[in-house]
Amino acid sequence: MSISDFRKKKLLFLFNVFFDVNQSGEIDIKDFELAIERVCQLRGWAKDTPKNKEIHTVMLEIWEGLRSKADKDNDGQVSVDEWCNMWDAYAKDPSTVMDWQNKYMNFMFDLEDASTDGSIDVNEFALVCSSYGLEKKECEEAFAKMAQGQSEVTREQFAALWKEYFAAEDTNAPGNFIFGKTSF
């Protein structure tokens, strides 16, 4: 069974908005370097500070994990097809989650949890998602759908929503909204 159009749209959104930062059509180390700059600028983490160095380390570990799993032709880039195939395999069996996927999920949660209180609220969520070019209002609407009437989302809830994003065929599933978009 091939990946559905709906799930492919979600994967392409994530690929194009959050990963292919330089808009080259493929994900490579340059995208991660640009993402590191963007994240550190967003949070005000100056070069050579502990938090800046931590983000560099984590993001490069995520890149290496992604590259080693998805870059099937070993060209140092992850194509759209390689990306979709990797996430489709994950959706079919989320118990096979890879270390880098957990690191990325936790990275996103920690980035959004600016207050470090263990949960994400609408303002924290909208700030991060809108920094990737999404409209703040849409991000706020996405949070409301994701949070299902709650004012905050915990790490445990976020982890369940994360799995749902990659596997759900239901267009109304709350996990579809974890990256700030309300429709695909």
KETIKOL-142640 format. One record per residue: residue number from 1; x, y, z of N, C-alpha, C in turn. Coordinates in Angstrom, 1 decimal, m for minus. Layout:
<atoms>
> NUM/X/Y/Z/X/Y/Z/X/Y/Z
...
</atoms>
This chain:
<atoms>
> 1/0.8/m1.2/0.0/0.0/0.0/0.0/0.9/1.2/0.0
> 2/0.6/2.1/m0.9/1.4/3.4/m0.9/0.8/4.4/0.0
> 3/1.6/5.4/0.3/1.3/6.4/1.2/0.1/7.2/0.7
> 4/m0.9/7.6/1.5/m2.1/8.3/1.1/m1.7/9.8/0.7
> 5/m2.5/10.4/m0.1/m2.3/11.8/m0.5/m2.3/12.7/0.8
> 6/m3.2/12.4/1.7/m3.3/13.2/2.9/m2.0/13.2/3.7
> 7/m1.5/11.9/4.0/m0.3/11.8/4.7/0.9/12.4/4.0
> 8/0.9/12.2/2.7/2.0/12.8/1.9/2.0/14.3/2.0
> 9/0.9/14.9/2.0/0.8/16.4/2.1/1.4/16.8/3.4
> 10/1.1/16.1/4.5/1.7/16.4/5.8/3.2/16.3/5.8
> 11/3.7/15.2/5.2/5.1/14.9/5.2/5.8/16.0/4.3
> 12/5.2/16.4/3.2/5.8/17.4/2.4/5.8/18.8/3.1
> 13/4.8/19.1/3.8/4.7/20.3/4.6/5.9/20.3/5.6
> 14/6.1/19.3/6.3/7.2/19.2/7.3/8.5/19.3/6.6
> 15/8.7/18.6/5.5/9.9/18.6/4.7/10.2/20.1/4.2
> 16/9.2/20.7/3.6/9.5/22.0/3.0/9.6/23.2/4.0
> 17/8.8/23.1/5.1/8.8/24.2/6.0/9.8/24.1/7.1
> 18/10.0/22.9/7.7/10.8/22.8/8.9/12.2/22.2/8.6
> 19/12.4/21.5/7.5/13.6/20.8/7.2/14.4/21.4/6.0
> 20/13.8/21.6/4.9/14.5/22.1/3.7/14.6/23.7/3.9
> 21/15.3/24.1/4.8/15.4/25.5/5.2/15.9/26.4/4.1
> 22/16.8/25.9/3.3/17.3/26.7/2.2/16.6/26.5/0.9
> 23/15.5/25.7/0.9/14.5/25.6/m0.2/15.2/25.0/m1.4
> 24/16.2/24.1/m1.2/16.9/23.5/m2.4/16.2/22.3/m3.0
> 25/15.1/21.8/m2.3/14.4/20.6/m2.8/14.9/19.3/m2.1
> 26/16.0/19.4/m1.4/16.5/18.3/m0.6/17.0/18.7/0.7
> 27/17.1/17.8/1.7/17.6/18.2/3.0/19.0/17.8/3.1
> 28/19.9/18.7/3.5/21.3/18.4/3.7/21.8/19.1/4.9
> 29/23.1/19.0/5.2/23.7/19.6/6.4/23.5/21.1/6.4
> 30/23.5/21.7/5.2/23.3/23.2/5.1/22.0/23.6/5.7
> 31/21.0/22.8/5.5/19.6/23.1/6.1/19.7/23.1/7.6
> 32/20.5/22.1/8.2/20.6/22.1/9.6/21.4/23.2/10.2
> 33/22.4/23.6/9.5/23.2/24.8/9.9/22.4/26.0/9.9
> 34/21.5/26.2/8.9/20.6/27.4/8.9/19.6/27.3/10.0
> 35/19.1/26.1/10.2/18.1/25.9/11.3/18.7/26.2/12.7
> 36/19.9/25.8/12.9/20.6/26.1/14.1/20.7/27.6/14.3
> 37/21.1/28.3/13.3/21.1/29.8/13.4/19.8/30.4/13.7
> 38/18.7/29.9/13.0/17.4/30.4/13.2/16.9/30.2/14.6
> 39/17.1/29.0/15.1/16.6/28.6/16.5/17.4/29.5/17.5
> 40/18.7/29.6/17.4/19.5/30.3/18.4/19.1/31.8/18.3
> 41/18.8/32.3/17.2/18.4/33.7/17.0/17.1/33.9/17.7
> 42/16.1/33.0/17.4/14.8/33.1/18.0/14.8/33.1/19.5
> 43/15.7/32.3/20.1/15.8/32.2/21.6/16.8/33.1/22.2
> 44/17.6/33.8/21.4/18.6/34.7/21.9/19.8/34.0/22.5
> 45/20.2/32.9/21.9/21.3/32.1/22.4/22.5/32.5/21.6
> 46/23.4/33.3/22.1/24.5/33.8/21.4/25.5/32.7/21.2
> 47/26.3/33.0/20.1/27.4/32.0/19.7/28.3/31.7/20.9
> 48/28.8/30.5/21.1/29.7/30.1/22.1/29.1/30.0/23.5
> 49/27.7/30.2/23.6/27.1/30.0/24.9/26.8/28.5/25.1
> 50/26.6/28.1/26.3/26.3/26.6/26.5/25.0/26.2/25.7
> 51/24.0/27.0/25.7/22.7/26.6/25.0/23.0/26.5/23.5
> 52/23.7/27.5/23.0/24.0/27.5/21.5/24.8/26.2/21.2
> 53/25.8/25.9/22.0/26.6/24.7/21.7/25.7/23.4/21.8
> 54/24.8/23.4/22.8/23.9/22.2/23.0/23.0/22.1/21.8
> 55/22.5/23.2/21.3/21.6/23.1/20.1/22.4/22.6/18.9
> 56/23.6/23.1/18.7/24.5/22.6/17.6/24.7/21.1/17.7
> 57/25.0/20.6/18.9/25.3/19.2/19.1/24.0/18.3/18.8
> 58/22.9/18.8/19.4/21.6/18.0/19.2/21.2/18.0/17.7
> 59/21.2/19.2/17.1/20.8/19.3/15.7/21.7/18.5/14.8
> 60/23.0/18.5/15.0/23.9/17.7/14.1/23.7/16.2/14.4
> 61/23.3/15.8/15.6/23.0/14.4/15.9/21.7/14.0/15.1
> 62/20.7/14.9/15.1/19.5/14.7/14.4/19.8/14.5/12.9
> 63/20.6/15.4/12.4/21.0/15.3/10.9/21.6/14.0/10.6
> 64/22.6/13.6/11.4/23.3/12.3/11.2/22.4/11.1/11.3
> 65/21.5/11.2/12.2/20.5/10.1/12.3/19.6/10.0/11.1
> 66/19.1/11.2/10.7/18.2/11.3/9.5/19.0/10.8/8.3
> 67/20.2/11.3/8.1/20.9/11.0/6.9/21.2/9.5/6.9
> 68/21.6/8.9/8.0/22.0/7.5/8.0/20.7/6.6/7.7
> 69/19.6/7.0/8.1/18.4/6.2/7.9/17.7/6.5/6.6
> 70/17.6/7.7/6.2/16.8/8.1/5.0/17.6/8.2/3.7
> 71/18.9/8.5/3.8/19.7/8.8/2.5/20.1/7.5/1.9
> 72/19.2/6.8/1.2/19.5/5.5/0.7/20.5/5.5/m0.4
> 73/20.7/6.6/m1.2/21.7/6.6/m2.2/23.0/7.2/m1.8
> 74/23.1/7.5/m0.5/24.4/8.0/0.1/25.0/9.2/m0.6
> 75/24.1/10.1/m1.0/24.6/11.3/m1.7/24.7/12.5/m0.8
> 76/24.5/12.3/0.5/24.6/13.4/1.5/23.4/14.3/1.6
> 77/22.3/13.9/0.9/21.1/14.6/0.9/19.9/13.7/1.0
> 78/18.8/14.2/1.6/17.6/13.4/1.7/16.6/14.0/0.7
> 79/16.2/13.2/m0.2/15.2/13.6/m1.2/13.8/13.5/m0.7
> 80/12.8/14.1/m1.4/11.4/13.9/m1.0/11.0/12.5/m0.9
> 81/11.4/11.7/m1.9/11.0/10.3/m1.9/11.6/9.5/m0.7
> 82/12.9/9.8/m0.4/13.6/9.1/0.7/12.9/9.5/2.0
> 83/12.6/10.8/2.1/11.9/11.4/3.3/10.5/10.7/3.5
> 84/9.7/10.6/2.5/8.4/10.0/2.6/8.5/8.5/2.9
> 85/9.4/7.8/2.3/9.6/6.4/2.5/10.0/6.1/4.0
> 86/10.9/6.9/4.5/11.3/6.7/5.9/10.1/6.9/6.9
> 87/9.4/8.0/6.7/8.3/8.3/7.6/7.1/7.3/7.4
> 88/6.9/6.8/6.2/5.9/5.8/6.0/6.2/4.5/6.7
> 89/7.5/4.1/6.7/7.9/2.9/7.5/7.7/3.1/9.0
> 90/8.0/4.3/9.5/7.7/4.7/10.9/6.2/4.6/11.2
> 91/5.4/5.1/10.3/3.9/5.1/10.5/3.4/3.7/10.6
> 92/3.9/2.8/9.8/3.5/1.4/9.8/3.8/0.7/11.1
> 93/4.9/1.1/11.8/5.3/0.5/13.0/6.0/1.5/13.9
> 94/5.3/2.4/14.6/5.9/3.4/15.4/6.8/2.9/16.6
> 95/6.7/1.6/16.8/7.6/1.0/17.9/9.0/1.0/17.4
> 96/9.2/1.2/16.1/10.6/1.1/15.5/11.2/2.5/15.5
> 97/10.7/3.4/16.3/11.2/4.8/16.4/12.7/4.8/16.5
> 98/13.4/5.7/15.8/14.8/5.8/15.9/15.2/6.8/16.8
> 99/16.4/6.7/17.4/16.9/7.7/18.3/16.8/9.1/17.8
> 100/17.2/9.4/16.6/17.1/10.7/16.1/15.7/11.3/16.0
> 101/14.7/10.4/15.8/13.3/10.9/15.7/12.9/11.3/17.1
> 102/13.3/10.5/18.1/12.9/10.9/19.5/13.7/12.2/19.9
> 103/14.9/12.4/19.4/15.7/13.6/19.7/15.0/14.8/19.1
> 104/14.5/14.6/17.8/13.8/15.7/17.1/12.5/16.1/17.8
> 105/11.8/15.1/18.2/10.5/15.3/18.9/10.8/16.1/20.2
> 106/11.8/15.6/21.0/12.1/16.3/22.2/12.7/17.7/22.0
> 107/13.5/17.8/20.9/14.0/19.1/20.6/12.9/20.1/20.3
> 108/11.9/19.7/19.5/10.7/20.6/19.2/9.9/20.9/20.5
> 109/9.7/19.9/21.3/9.0/20.2/22.5/9.8/21.2/23.4
> 110/11.1/21.0/23.6/11.9/21.9/24.4/12.0/23.3/23.8
> 111/12.0/23.4/22.5/12.1/24.7/21.8/10.8/25.4/22.0
> 112/9.7/24.7/22.0/8.4/25.4/22.2/8.1/25.7/23.6
> 113/8.6/24.9/24.6/8.4/25.1/26.0/9.4/26.1/26.5
> 114/9.3/27.4/26.1/10.2/28.5/26.4/10.3/28.7/27.9
> 115/9.2/28.5/28.6/9.2/28.7/30.1/9.8/27.6/30.8
> 116/10.1/26.5/30.2/10.7/25.3/30.8/9.8/24.7/32.0
> 117/8.5/24.9/31.8/7.6/24.4/32.9/7.1/23.0/32.6
> 118/7.5/22.4/31.5/7.1/21.0/31.2/5.9/20.9/30.3
> 119/5.4/22.1/29.9/4.2/22.1/29.0/4.3/23.3/28.0
> 120/3.6/23.1/26.9/3.6/24.2/25.9/2.2/24.9/25.9
> 121/2.2/26.2/25.9/1.0/26.9/25.8/0.8/27.5/24.5
> 122/m0.3/28.2/24.2/m0.5/28.7/22.8/0.5/29.7/22.4
> 123/0.9/30.6/23.3/1.9/31.6/22.9/3.2/31.0/22.6
> 124/3.7/30.1/23.4/5.0/29.4/23.1/4.9/28.7/21.8
> 125/3.8/28.0/21.5/3.6/27.2/20.3/3.6/28.1/19.1
> 126/2.8/29.2/19.2/2.6/30.1/18.0/3.9/30.8/17.7
> 127/4.7/31.2/18.7/6.0/31.9/18.5/6.9/31.0/17.7
> 128/7.1/29.8/18.0/8.0/28.9/17.3/7.5/28.6/15.9
> 129/6.3/28.2/15.8/5.7/27.8/14.5/5.7/29.0/13.5
> 130/5.3/30.2/14.0/5.3/31.3/13.2/6.7/31.8/12.8
> 131/7.7/31.4/13.5/9.1/31.7/13.1/9.5/30.9/11.9
> 132/8.8/29.9/11.5/9.0/29.1/10.3/8.2/29.6/9.1
> 133/7.6/30.8/9.3/6.9/31.4/8.2/5.4/31.2/8.2
> 134/4.8/30.5/9.2/3.4/30.3/9.3/2.7/31.5/9.9
> 135/1.5/31.8/9.6/0.7/32.9/10.2/0.4/32.6/11.7
> 136/0.7/33.6/12.5/0.5/33.4/13.9/m1.0/32.9/14.3
> 137/m2.0/33.5/13.6/m3.4/33.2/13.8/m3.6/31.7/13.5
> 138/m3.0/31.2/12.4/m3.2/29.8/12.0/m2.5/28.9/13.1
> 139/m1.4/29.3/13.6/m0.7/28.6/14.6/m1.5/28.5/15.9
> 140/m2.2/29.6/16.2/m3.1/29.6/17.4/m4.2/28.7/17.2
> 141/m4.8/28.7/16.0/m5.9/27.8/15.7/m5.5/26.3/15.7
> 142/m4.3/26.1/15.2/m3.7/24.7/15.2/m3.5/24.2/16.7
> 143/m3.0/25.1/17.6/m2.8/24.8/19.0/m4.2/24.4/19.6
> 144/m5.2/25.1/19.3/m6.5/24.8/19.9/m7.0/23.4/19.5
> 145/m6.8/23.1/18.2/m7.2/21.8/17.7/m6.3/20.7/18.3
> 146/m5.0/21.0/18.4/m4.1/20.0/19.0/m4.3/19.8/20.5
> 147/m4.6/20.8/21.2/m4.7/20.8/22.7/m6.1/20.3/23.1
> 148/m7.0/20.2/22.2/m8.4/19.7/22.4/m9.0/20.4/23.6
> 149/m9.0/21.7/23.7/m9.7/22.4/24.7/m8.8/22.7/26.0
> 150/m7.6/22.1/26.0/m6.8/22.3/27.2/m5.9/23.6/26.9
> 151/m5.4/24.2/28.0/m4.6/25.4/27.8/m3.1/25.1/27.6
> 152/m2.7/23.8/27.9/m1.3/23.4/27.7/m1.3/22.0/27.2
> 153/m0.1/21.6/26.6/0.2/20.3/26.2/1.5/19.8/26.9
> 154/1.4/18.7/27.5/2.6/18.2/28.2/3.5/17.4/27.2
> 155/4.7/17.1/27.7/5.6/16.3/26.8/4.9/14.9/26.5
> 156/4.3/14.3/27.5/3.7/13.0/27.2/2.6/13.1/26.2
> 157/1.7/14.1/26.3/0.7/14.4/25.3/1.3/14.7/23.9
> 158/2.4/15.5/23.9/3.0/15.8/22.7/3.6/14.6/22.0
> 159/4.1/13.7/22.7/4.7/12.4/22.2/3.6/11.6/21.5
> 160/2.4/11.5/22.1/1.3/10.8/21.5/0.8/11.5/20.2
> 161/0.7/12.9/20.3/0.3/13.7/19.1/1.3/13.5/18.0
> 162/2.6/13.4/18.3/3.7/13.3/17.4/3.5/12.0/16.5
> 163/3.2/10.9/17.2/3.0/9.6/16.5/1.8/9.8/15.6
> 164/0.8/10.4/16.1/m0.4/10.6/15.3/m0.2/11.4/14.1
> 165/0.7/12.4/14.1/0.9/13.2/13.0/1.4/12.4/11.8
> 166/2.3/11.5/12.1/2.9/10.7/11.0/2.0/9.5/10.5
> 167/1.1/9.0/11.4/0.3/7.9/11.1/m1.1/8.1/10.7
> 168/m1.7/9.2/11.2/m3.2/9.4/11.1/m3.6/9.7/9.7
> 169/m4.7/9.1/9.3/m5.4/9.3/8.1/m6.6/10.2/8.3
> 170/m7.1/10.3/9.6/m8.2/11.1/9.9/m7.8/12.6/9.9
> 171/m8.4/13.4/9.0/m8.0/14.8/8.8/m8.3/15.6/10.1
> 172/m9.1/15.1/11.0/m9.4/15.9/12.2/m8.6/15.4/13.4
> 173/m7.7/14.5/13.3/m6.9/13.9/14.4/m6.1/15.1/15.0
> 174/m6.1/15.2/16.3/m5.4/16.3/16.9/m3.9/16.4/16.6
> 175/m3.3/15.3/16.4/m1.8/15.2/16.1/m1.5/15.9/14.8
> 176/m2.4/16.1/13.9/m2.1/16.7/12.6/m1.7/18.1/12.7
> 177/m1.9/18.7/13.9/m1.7/20.2/14.1/m0.5/20.5/14.8
> 178/0.4/19.6/15.1/1.6/19.8/16.0/2.6/20.7/15.4
> 179/2.5/21.0/14.1/3.5/21.9/13.4/2.9/23.2/13.0
> 180/1.7/23.5/13.5/1.1/24.8/13.4/0.2/25.0/12.2
> 181/0.0/24.0/11.4/m0.8/24.1/10.2/m2.2/23.5/10.5
> 182/m3.3/24.2/9.9/m4.6/23.7/10.2/m5.2/22.9/9.1
> 183/m4.6/22.9/7.9/m5.2/22.1/6.9/m4.1/21.7/5.9
> 184/m4.3/20.6/5.2/m3.3/20.1/4.3/m4.0/19.8/2.9
</atoms>
